[in-house]
Amino acid sequence: MISAILMTARRMTFRVSALVILIMAFAVTGAFAQEQELDKIVGIIGKSHIILKSEIDLQAEQYKLQDPSLGDDAACSIMEQMLMQKLLVEQADRDSVYVSEEQVEATLENRVRYFIMQYGSKEKLEEIAGKTVYQLKEENRQITEEMLLAEQMQTGILESVKVTPVEVRKFYDNIPADSLPFFPATVEFGQIVMDPKVSPELDTYALRKIEKIRKEIVEEGKDFETQAIFNSDDPGSRDDGGLITGVARKGGNLVQEFVAATFKLQDGEISPPFRSQFGYHIIQMIRRKGDEADVRHILVKPQLTSGDFEKSLEKLDSVRAELITGKLTFQEAVGKYSTDELSNRTGGMITDAQGNTELQIEDLDPSLALMIDSMKPGEYSKPMIFTTQRGERSCRIVYMKNITRPHKANLQEDYSRIQFAALQKKKGERLQKWVSDKAPSYYIKIDPAYQQCPNLQPFLTETAKK
């Protein structure tokens, strides 16, 4: 029942981020909707907001690609989301709510970068779309603005919705015992990472190597692309001759040193060597357009020795001793010693893509899961060498904060989950009431094919049924 309630409440709660991705996917597959014989108006709200059947069909396809288990009611859910969005936008117009051009542009930029990452390059995205990035952004500008307006309106409607402990208890007590979900084993754990330090001699060797490569390109006329293929230590770009497209001045996922060096260059220019956390780089500017650039680069990593790793492990062992004796707290040790920027942002705790610290053990790397399963809450692992998400070797201590064995949902172990489900249910009810209150004051028309969807009943005013 908790799972069902969460699905219903989340459906009622308009999710802008997912829909923006789907709309951008709609733009990428461009001509599909425009050429379909079944492209007809199936919904109208207000004076100018319409819903096309082809939009619903395409988004249903996108949803089913992500979750093949979705049934035929996906169209009802999508229709509900679209009606909700357009009703919120209509109300925003009445209430004089607006979003800035900067907000719209930033959202479009993020979506474009998302698809560039998915397809590998800006050129590949434009090839698949049959349109330039500029055209994609312009075609999606209005609908992106509407989505941001809808999100802003919904936030205002739901920001005051809270649940008390009494309401959480009541929500839990109303769940039939045979409907309580069975939760798999979960764990909350953190880490203190200590990257080995390269010896000065090998660091200097790496610098001299990249200086030599640059000299051969600039003074001897050797080809940058070929040099990247044979000499670069960056596996992500090496096989493409060091090519990196769509480097953004702001908001990208490249280290700041790389971005700063990129935007100092003119077309065809090659940067002097510079250092980042990954090693020494040189960059060749291919083309630059405003705040985006396409470049080639070569990375030379200073090589680590077994002695470098031993030094880090020894240092971590002394940190572990201070943790066990209570001289240091975990958060203090993270702030003082950990070199992992990602987990440092969450106080050393490991999170999933949504920022949750409670992770399912079955989703972890098998060797890590085996080690964690043998630890008790509050324990620290011995220092170990591990492979980072970037595919590099480093050293760490793992901290076990909490572990939950497989069990049926209960208030003692799952209060936060049950509280969240209760809150989502209450938000869904608030949003449903808002629709029931506002819908009669708008012209709404829904195609008969969708009028039987149970979740659309709040939208079915007298005009909507005609």
Rosetta blueprint (number, residue, H / E / L):
1 M L
2 I H
3 S H
4 A H
5 I H
6 L H
7 M H
8 T H
9 A H
10 R H
11 R H
12 M H
13 T L
14 F L
15 R L
16 V H
17 S H
18 A H
19 L H
20 V H
21 I H
22 L H
23 I H
24 M H
25 A H
26 F H
27 A H
28 V H
29 T L
30 G L
31 A H
32 F H
33 A H
34 Q H
35 E L
36 Q L
37 E L
38 L L
39 D L
40 K L
41 I E
42 V E
43 G E
44 I E
45 I E
46 G L
47 K L
48 S L
49 H E
50 I E
51 I E
52 L E
53 K H
54 S H
55 E H
56 I H
57 D H
58 L H
59 Q H
60 A H
61 E H
62 Q H
63 Y H
64 K H
65 L H
66 Q H
67 D L
68 P L
69 S L
70 L L
71 G L
72 D L
73 D L
74 A H
75 A H
76 C H
77 S H
78 I H
79 M H
80 E H
81 Q H
82 M H
83 L H
84 M H
85 Q H
86 K H
87 L H
88 L H
89 V H
90 E H
91 Q H
92 A H
93 D H
94 R H
95 D L
96 S L
97 V L
98 Y L
99 V L
100 S L
101 E H
102 E H
103 Q H
104 V H
105 E H
106 A H
107 T H
108 L H
109 E H
110 N H
111 R H
112 V H
113 R H
114 Y H
115 F H
116 I H
117 M H
118 Q H
119 Y H
120 G L
121 S L
122 K H
123 E H
124 K H
125 L H
126 E H
127 E H
128 I H
129 A H
130 G L
131 K L
132 T L
133 V H
134 Y H
135 Q H
136 L H
137 K H
138 E H
139 E H
140 N H
141 R H
142 Q H
143 I H
144 T H
145 E H
146 E H
147 M H
148 L H
149 L H
150 A H
151 E H
152 Q H
153 M H
154 Q H
155 T H
156 G H
157 I H
158 L H
159 E L
160 S L
161 V L
162 K L
163 V L
164 T L
165 P H
166 V H
167 E H
168 V H
169 R H
170 K H
171 F H
172 Y H
173 D H
174 N L
175 I L
176 P L
177 A H
178 D H
179 S H
180 L L
181 P L
182 F E
183 F E
184 P L
185 A L
186 T E
187 V E
188 E E
189 F E
190 G E
191 Q E
192 I E
193 V E
194 M E
195 D L
196 P L
197 K L
198 V L
199 S L
200 P H
201 E H
202 L H
203 D H
204 T H
205 Y H
206 A H
207 L H
208 R H
209 K H
210 I H
211 E H
212 K H
213 I H
214 R H
215 K H
216 E H
217 I H
218 V H
219 E L
220 E L
221 G L
222 K L
223 D L
224 F H
225 E H
226 T H
227 Q H
228 A H
229 I H
230 F H
231 N H
232 S L
233 D L
234 D L
235 P L
236 G L
237 S L
238 R H
239 D H
240 D H
241 G L
242 G L
243 L E
244 I E
245 T E
246 G E
247 V E
248 A E
249 R L
250 K L
251 G L
252 G L
253 N L
254 L L
255 V L
256 Q H
257 E H
258 F H
259 V H
260 A H
261 A H
262 T H
263 F L
264 K L
265 L L
266 Q L
267 D L
268 G L
269 E L
270 I E
271 S L
272 P L
273 P L
274 F E
275 R E
276 S E
277 Q L
278 F L
279 G E
280 Y E
281 H E
282 I E
283 I E
284 Q E
285 M E
286 I E
287 R E
288 R E
289 K E
290 G L
291 D L
292 E E
293 A E
294 D E
295 V E
296 R E
297 H E
298 I E
299 L E
300 V E
301 K L
302 P L
303 Q L
304 L L
305 T L
306 S H
307 G H
308 D H
309 F H
310 E H
311 K H
312 S H
313 L H
314 E H
315 K H
316 L H
317 D H
318 S H
319 V H
320 R H
321 A H
322 E H
323 L H
324 I H
325 T H
326 G L
327 K L
328 L L
329 T L
330 F H
331 Q H
332 E H
333 A H
334 V H
335 G H
336 K H
337 Y H
338 S L
339 T L
340 D L
341 E H
342 L H
343 S H
344 N H
345 R L
346 T L
347 G L
348 G L
349 M E
350 I L
351 T L
352 D L
353 A L
354 Q L
355 G L
356 N L
357 T L
358 E L
359 L E
360 Q E
361 I H
362 E H
363 D H
364 L L
365 D L
366 P H
367 S H
368 L H
369 A H
370 L H
371 M H
372 I H
373 D H
374 S L
375 M L
376 K L
377 P L
378 G L
379 E L
380 Y E
381 S L
382 K L
383 P L
384 M E
385 I E
386 F E
387 T E
388 T L
389 Q L
390 R L
391 G L
392 E L
393 R E
394 S E
395 C E
396 R E
397 I E
398 V E
399 Y E
400 M E
401 K E
402 N E
403 I E
404 T E
405 R L
406 P L
407 H E
408 K E
409 A L
410 N L
411 L H
412 Q H
413 E H
414 D H
415 Y H
416 S H
417 R H
418 I H
419 Q H
420 F H
421 A H
422 A H
423 L H
424 Q H
425 K H
426 K H
427 K H
428 G H
429 E H
430 R H
431 L H
432 Q H
433 K H
434 W H
435 V H
436 S H
437 D H
438 K H
439 A H
440 P H
441 S H
442 Y L
443 Y L
444 I E
445 K E
446 I E
447 D L
448 P H
449 A H
450 Y H
451 Q L
452 Q L
453 C L
454 P H
455 N H
456 L H
457 Q H
458 P H
459 F H
460 L L
461 T L
462 E H
463 T H
464 A H
465 K H
466 K L
